[in-house]
Amino acid sequence: MARLSDIIEGFLKAMINDMDGYIEIQRNELANRFKCVPSQINYVISTRFTNEKGYYVESRRGGGGYITIRRLNTDSAGDYIMHIITSIGDKITQHSCEVFINNFVDYDVIDSREAMLMKAATSDKALVEVSPEKRDDVRAMILKNMLTSLTVI
């Protein structure tokens, strides 16, 4: 017999396929449907619907906790971006970040206007309120989020 986590995962993947790659669910309603606690739903989503597995998840608090799950674009540009996201790690310097962004322009993944916005958002000037020892961590999170948004269907 399949484990409850497998059943919930299968149900969510079927919904995503039926809805052309995008669903919005309420955590409590889903927990009631499967007669489990909401933390079980959180577990399934956090372990089986990750960026590395091709999904983008947004969670909103309040009102039972809405969760949006989008399947990421897996064309060749999407695969390239996902490879970069996984290779960035937990930290990135401003210089390394700019090198990646310049490469995205060179490979026609983004245009020059998008590159300027990405560079501005990840610059030390934008992160001036973040302590110097945390800037590279925050910069990596910002860059990964921007890149993930490029792969959303």
Secondary structure, 3 states (H helix, E strand, C coil): CCCHHHHHHHHHHHHHHHCCCEEEEEHHHHHHHHCCCHHHHHHHHHHHCCHHHCEEEEEECCCCCEEEEEEECCCHHHHHHHHHHHHHCCCCCHHHHHHHHHHHHHCCCCCHHHHHHHHHHHCCCCCCCCCHHHHHHHHHHHHHHHHHHHCEC
